[in-house]
Amino acid sequence: MSFVSRIWRLIRHPTGFVGKDLEGNMFFERHNPLQEARRTKRTVKYHNNDMWLYISGPKRLPVQWSAWLSHTRQDPPTLQELQIDLVRQERVLRNAALIEARDREEHLRMSSGLEPGAISSRAAQVADTRLELPQEHSGETASSVSAPPPIPAREEPGPKSLPTMPSQDRYEPESWTPRARLRGQ
């Protein structure tokens, strides 16, 4: 952060307020009174005094703010950046759930010995019946119901043809001579 922007922030926000996260926690930056200290002091004031939920509980500060607090990141994150990261985290969780469902389906198929597309076709039939519900029962239109697209079944490789070998009584091994490797190959 440039010297001018620091001065401007001190004039504009004398308390050292830097920003907020999506939970309502407020972050501050103050000048360090020690002469030999080169860094500013960065602190967080937790929303509704739920500090213990962040320290030893299930809540966590956003990674961007944690990096800013530890002086790993120079500039504080914006609310837009935090919202984009939240959408990314939700997308990752959705994708992980899809992968887990596909793995469960594959495990069921492998353990029951069904053909590759049997379980996924049943899942597709269930998704189709959800879309065909009358509007008065579902309360939504068929286009607004978001069912995950059926995952195409992977084709399993069949037994590959192995090279034929002559019978043992006619087999004669060839001599092996190593080739000299040229540089760059």
C-alpha positions as CSV (number, residue, x, y, z in Angstrom):
1,M,0.0,0.0,0.0
2,S,1.4,3.4,-0.9
3,F,2.3,6.0,1.5
4,V,-0.3,8.4,0.2
5,S,-3.1,5.9,0.5
6,R,-2.1,5.2,4.1
7,I,-2.2,8.9,4.9
8,W,-5.5,9.3,3.1
9,R,-7.0,6.4,5.1
10,L,-5.8,7.8,8.4
11,I,-7.4,11.2,7.5
12,R,-10.6,9.6,6.3
13,H,-10.9,6.9,9.0
14,P,-9.0,8.1,12.1
15,T,-10.0,4.9,14.0
16,G,-8.1,2.8,11.5
17,F,-11.1,1.0,10.1
18,V,-10.2,-0.9,6.9
19,G,-13.2,-3.0,6.0
20,K,-15.7,-5.7,6.9
21,D,-16.2,-9.3,5.9
22,L,-19.5,-11.0,4.9
23,E,-20.2,-12.0,8.6
24,G,-20.0,-8.5,9.9
25,N,-16.5,-8.7,11.5
26,M,-14.6,-5.4,11.3
27,F,-10.9,-5.1,10.6
28,F,-8.6,-2.3,11.7
29,E,-5.1,-1.1,11.0
30,R,-3.3,1.2,13.4
31,H,0.2,2.7,13.5
32,N,2.6,0.8,15.7
33,P,3.9,3.1,18.5
34,L,7.2,1.4,18.7
35,Q,9.9,3.2,16.7
36,E,11.7,0.0,15.5
37,A,8.5,-1.6,14.3
38,R,8.1,-1.4,10.6
39,R,4.7,-2.9,10.4
40,T,1.3,-1.6,11.4
41,K,-0.9,-3.3,13.9
42,R,-3.8,-5.1,12.3
43,T,-6.7,-6.3,14.4
44,V,-10.2,-7.8,14.0
45,K,-13.3,-6.9,16.0
46,Y,-15.7,-9.8,15.9
47,H,-19.4,-9.3,15.2
48,N,-21.6,-9.8,18.3
49,N,-18.5,-10.8,20.4
50,D,-18.5,-14.3,19.0
51,M,-14.7,-14.5,19.2
52,W,-14.6,-17.9,20.8
53,L,-16.6,-19.4,17.9
54,Y,-13.8,-18.2,15.6
55,I,-10.9,-19.3,17.9
56,S,-12.0,-22.8,18.9
57,G,-15.3,-23.3,17.2
58,P,-16.7,-24.0,13.7
59,K,-16.4,-20.5,12.3
60,R,-13.3,-19.3,10.4
61,L,-12.3,-15.9,9.1
62,P,-12.1,-15.7,5.3
63,V,-8.7,-16.6,3.9
64,Q,-8.3,-13.2,2.3
65,W,-8.7,-11.4,5.7
66,S,-6.4,-13.9,7.5
67,A,-3.7,-13.2,4.9
68,W,-4.2,-9.5,5.4
69,L,-4.0,-9.8,9.2
70,S,-0.7,-11.7,9.0
71,H,0.8,-9.1,6.6
72,T,1.0,-11.7,3.8
73,R,-1.3,-9.6,1.7
74,Q,-0.8,-5.9,1.4
75,D,-4.2,-4.6,0.4
76,P,-7.4,-5.6,2.3
77,P,-9.9,-7.7,0.3
78,T,-13.1,-6.1,-1.1
79,L,-16.6,-7.3,-0.4
80,Q,-16.9,-8.2,-4.1
81,E,-13.8,-10.4,-3.9
82,L,-15.2,-12.2,-0.8
83,Q,-18.6,-12.8,-2.6
84,I,-16.8,-14.2,-5.6
85,D,-14.8,-16.6,-3.4
86,L,-18.0,-17.6,-1.6
87,V,-19.6,-18.6,-4.9
88,R,-16.4,-20.5,-5.8
89,Q,-16.6,-22.4,-2.5
90,E,-20.2,-23.4,-3.2
91,R,-19.3,-24.5,-6.7
92,V,-16.5,-26.7,-5.3
93,L,-18.9,-28.3,-2.8
94,R,-21.4,-29.0,-5.5
95,N,-18.8,-30.5,-7.7
96,A,-17.5,-32.6,-4.9
97,A,-21.0,-33.9,-4.2
98,L,-21.4,-34.8,-7.8
99,I,-18.1,-36.7,-7.8
100,E,-19.1,-38.5,-4.6
101,A,-22.4,-39.5,-6.1
102,R,-20.7,-40.8,-9.2
103,D,-18.2,-42.8,-7.1
104,R,-21.1,-44.3,-5.0
105,E,-22.9,-45.2,-8.2
106,E,-19.8,-46.9,-9.6
107,H,-19.2,-48.7,-6.3
108,L,-22.8,-50.0,-6.3
109,R,-22.5,-51.1,-9.9
110,M,-19.2,-52.9,-9.2
111,S,-20.4,-54.6,-6.1
112,S,-23.8,-55.7,-7.6
113,G,-22.3,-56.7,-11.0
114,L,-24.8,-54.7,-13.0
115,E,-24.2,-53.4,-16.5
116,P,-22.5,-50.0,-16.7
117,G,-25.5,-47.9,-17.6
118,A,-28.1,-49.6,-15.4
119,I,-27.8,-47.4,-12.3
120,S,-27.3,-44.1,-14.2
121,S,-30.4,-44.9,-16.4
122,R,-32.4,-45.3,-13.2
123,A,-31.1,-42.0,-11.9
124,A,-32.0,-40.4,-15.2
125,Q,-35.5,-41.8,-14.9
126,V,-35.9,-40.4,-11.4
127,A,-34.7,-37.0,-12.6
128,D,-37.2,-37.1,-15.5
129,T,-40.1,-37.9,-13.2
130,R,-39.1,-34.9,-11.0
131,L,-39.3,-32.7,-14.1
132,E,-42.7,-34.1,-15.1
133,L,-44.4,-33.2,-11.7
134,P,-47.5,-31.0,-12.1
135,Q,-46.9,-27.3,-11.4
136,E,-49.4,-27.1,-8.6
137,H,-47.5,-29.8,-6.7
138,S,-44.0,-28.6,-7.2
139,G,-44.7,-24.8,-7.0
140,E,-42.1,-24.3,-9.7
141,T,-42.0,-24.5,-13.4
142,A,-40.2,-27.5,-15.0
143,S,-37.5,-25.2,-16.4
144,S,-36.7,-23.8,-13.0
145,V,-36.2,-27.2,-11.3
146,S,-32.4,-27.7,-11.4
147,A,-31.6,-31.4,-11.5
148,P,-28.0,-32.3,-12.1
149,P,-27.5,-33.6,-15.6
150,P,-27.1,-37.4,-15.7
151,I,-23.5,-38.5,-15.8
152,P,-22.7,-40.6,-18.8
153,A,-21.5,-44.1,-17.9
154,R,-17.9,-44.8,-18.7
155,E,-17.2,-47.7,-21.0
156,E,-15.1,-50.3,-19.4
157,P,-12.2,-51.6,-21.5
158,G,-12.8,-55.2,-22.6
159,P,-10.2,-57.9,-22.7
160,K,-7.5,-56.7,-25.0
161,S,-6.0,-59.0,-27.5
162,L,-2.6,-60.1,-26.4
163,P,0.2,-60.7,-29.0
164,T,0.4,-64.4,-30.0
165,M,3.6,-66.2,-29.1
166,P,4.8,-69.3,-30.8
167,S,4.6,-72.5,-28.9
168,Q,7.4,-73.2,-26.3
169,D,9.2,-75.8,-28.3
170,R,9.7,-73.5,-31.3
171,Y,10.5,-70.3,-29.3
172,E,14.0,-68.9,-29.6
173,P,14.8,-65.7,-27.8
174,E,16.4,-62.9,-29.8
175,S,19.7,-61.3,-28.7
176,W,19.4,-57.9,-27.2
177,T,21.6,-55.0,-28.2
178,P,21.1,-51.7,-26.5
179,R,20.9,-48.6,-28.7
180,A,23.0,-45.6,-28.1
181,R,20.8,-42.7,-27.1
182,L,21.4,-39.5,-28.9
183,R,21.3,-36.3,-26.9
184,G,17.9,-34.6,-27.0
185,Q,15.8,-37.8,-27.4
